[in-house]
Amino acid sequence: MSKEEVHDLLVKLKREVNNLDSSSDIHNEMNSLITDIEQQLELNETSITENIRNYIEQIEAEHPRVTNILSELMIKLMNIGI
């Protein structure tokens, strides 16, 4: 796993979020989460996967496609040691 694969997943996640209603809370929350993930990646913070896991628990029933991408992202981050 590489940071390039993580970047590709973030791009995929951004596309999926852009398909959501832009006035919805989930749209704004996801954009905030993506920004947080990108910042934490820059700093190599290990708490990033815990933040993603917590967020998945909150949205998994309503947004399964977003949840799947987040789950895949979390696994890739753990595989590269973040």
C-alpha distance (Angstrom), angle and dihedral (degrees) to the residues before:
residue distance angle dihedral
M1 . . .
S2 3.75 . .
K3 3.75 139.5 .
E4 3.80 86.5 -110.2
E5 3.82 89.5 63.3
V6 3.80 89.1 49.0
H7 3.80 89.5 50.8
D8 3.82 90.2 50.1
L9 3.81 90.1 52.9
L10 3.79 91.1 49.8
V11 3.81 89.1 53.3
K12 3.81 89.5 49.8
L13 3.80 90.1 48.6
K14 3.81 91.7 50.0
R15 3.81 90.4 52.6
E16 3.79 91.1 50.7
V17 3.81 91.7 48.0
N18 3.80 90.2 50.3
N19 3.82 87.7 58.7
L20 3.81 90.4 59.8
D21 3.78 122.2 90.4
S22 3.81 103.3 -80.6
S23 3.80 91.9 -142.6
S24 3.81 93.5 54.7
D25 3.78 123.4 105.4
I26 3.80 91.2 -125.9
H27 3.82 91.1 58.2
N28 3.79 91.9 54.3
E29 3.80 93.6 41.5
M30 3.81 92.4 50.0
N31 3.79 92.4 50.0
S32 3.78 88.6 50.8
L33 3.81 90.9 48.4
I34 3.81 91.6 49.5
T35 3.80 90.4 51.6
D36 3.81 90.2 49.0
I37 3.81 91.2 49.5
E38 3.80 92.1 50.2
Q39 3.81 91.5 49.2
Q40 3.80 93.0 46.8
L41 3.80 90.3 49.0
E42 3.79 89.6 55.1
L43 3.81 89.0 53.9
N44 3.85 95.2 39.3
E45 3.79 90.2 -126.5
T46 3.78 114.5 177.5
S47 3.81 95.2 -152.8
I48 3.78 89.7 75.6
T49 3.81 94.9 90.1
E50 3.80 92.1 50.6
N51 3.81 89.9 52.0
I52 3.81 90.6 51.1
R53 3.81 92.2 46.9
N54 3.81 91.1 52.2
Y55 3.77 91.7 48.9
I56 3.80 92.6 48.9
E57 3.80 89.8 56.2
Q58 3.79 89.9 55.6
I59 3.81 98.7 49.7
E60 3.81 108.4 25.0
A61 3.81 97.1 103.5
E62 3.80 95.9 48.9
H63 3.79 100.9 36.6
P64 3.81 111.3 30.8
R65 3.82 96.1 163.5
V66 3.79 92.6 52.8
T67 3.80 88.7 45.2
N68 3.81 91.3 53.2
I69 3.79 92.1 52.4
L70 3.81 91.4 46.7
S71 3.81 90.8 49.6
E72 3.79 91.4 50.9
L73 3.80 90.2 47.3
M74 3.80 91.7 50.5
I75 3.82 91.5 51.3
K76 3.80 92.5 49.3
L77 3.80 91.2 49.2
M78 3.80 90.9 51.3
N79 3.81 90.2 48.3
I80 3.80 91.5 56.0
G81 3.78 91.6 47.2
I82 3.79 100.9 -103.1
